[in-house]
Amino acid sequence: MTTCYVCGSTHFTETLVDEMFNINGQYVLVEAIPAKICSQCGEVLFSSETAEKVRLKVNSQSPNKTIPVDVFAY
């Protein structure tokens, strides 16, 4: 059983998420990643298999597309 490491909940919704990663100072967006979302606090959890597939994809493949991103300083 999966337990949220933030709040301890065991209730999750499975969905696809888009996530931005900072890889060696460069931001990349990975779309449609299978994830579990904690129903209590909203924390996003990836399985170890999914995390490894994302790692391999961003380190060994060319992107499917490139998009401009607006950047705001806080």
FENPEQUI-V716946 format. One record per residue. RES is the residue in one small letter. SS is DSSP state (@ for helix, = for strand, . for the rest). PHI is phi in whole degrees, 0 to 359 (* if undefined). PSI is psi in whole degrees, -180 to 180 (NA if undefined). Layout:
res=RES ss=SS phi=PHI psi=PSI
res=RES ss=SS phi=PHI psi=PSI
This chain:
res=m ss=. phi=* psi=137
res=t ss=. phi=276 psi=136
res=t ss=. phi=238 psi=133
res=c ss=. phi=292 psi=128
res=y ss=. phi=281 psi=-8
res=v ss=. phi=270 psi=-50
res=c ss=. phi=242 psi=-10
res=g ss=. phi=87 psi=1
res=s ss=. phi=294 psi=154
res=t ss=. phi=243 psi=14
res=h ss=. phi=253 psi=122
res=f ss== phi=225 psi=156
res=t ss== phi=245 psi=132
res=e ss== phi=267 psi=133
res=t ss== phi=203 psi=179
res=l ss== phi=255 psi=135
res=v ss== phi=233 psi=156
res=d ss== phi=258 psi=135
res=e ss== phi=223 psi=137
res=m ss== phi=263 psi=133
res=f ss== phi=236 psi=147
res=n ss== phi=258 psi=109
res=i ss== phi=248 psi=108
res=n ss=. phi=52 psi=43
res=g ss=. phi=83 psi=1
res=q ss== phi=244 psi=129
res=y ss== phi=276 psi=136
res=v ss== phi=230 psi=145
res=l ss== phi=253 psi=127
res=v ss== phi=247 psi=124
res=e ss== phi=262 psi=152
res=a ss== phi=57 psi=51
res=i ss== phi=272 psi=128
res=p ss== phi=296 psi=131
res=a ss== phi=211 psi=163
res=k ss== phi=251 psi=132
res=i ss== phi=250 psi=125
res=c ss== phi=297 psi=127
res=s ss=. phi=290 psi=-20
res=q ss=. phi=269 psi=-49
res=c ss=. phi=246 psi=-11
res=g ss=. phi=86 psi=4
res=e ss=. phi=299 psi=139
res=v ss== phi=265 psi=128
res=l ss== phi=239 psi=134
res=f ss=. phi=249 psi=143
res=s ss=. phi=291 psi=160
res=s ss=@ phi=296 psi=-34
res=e ss=@ phi=294 psi=-43
res=t ss=@ phi=295 psi=-44
res=a ss=@ phi=300 psi=-40
res=e ss=@ phi=293 psi=-40
res=k ss=@ phi=297 psi=-40
res=v ss=@ phi=296 psi=-46
res=r ss=@ phi=302 psi=-47
res=l ss=@ phi=296 psi=-42
res=k ss=@ phi=298 psi=-50
res=v ss=@ phi=286 psi=-21
res=n ss=@ phi=264 psi=-12
res=s ss=@ phi=229 psi=-4
res=q ss=. phi=238 psi=159
res=s ss=. phi=277 psi=150
res=p ss=. phi=294 psi=151
res=n ss=. phi=290 psi=-32
res=k ss=. phi=201 psi=167
res=t ss=. phi=235 psi=138
res=i ss=. phi=229 psi=149
res=p ss=. phi=284 psi=148
res=v ss=. phi=232 psi=129
res=d ss=. phi=284 psi=139
res=v ss=. phi=237 psi=131
res=f ss=. phi=237 psi=136
res=a ss=. phi=271 psi=143
res=y ss=. phi=271 psi=NA
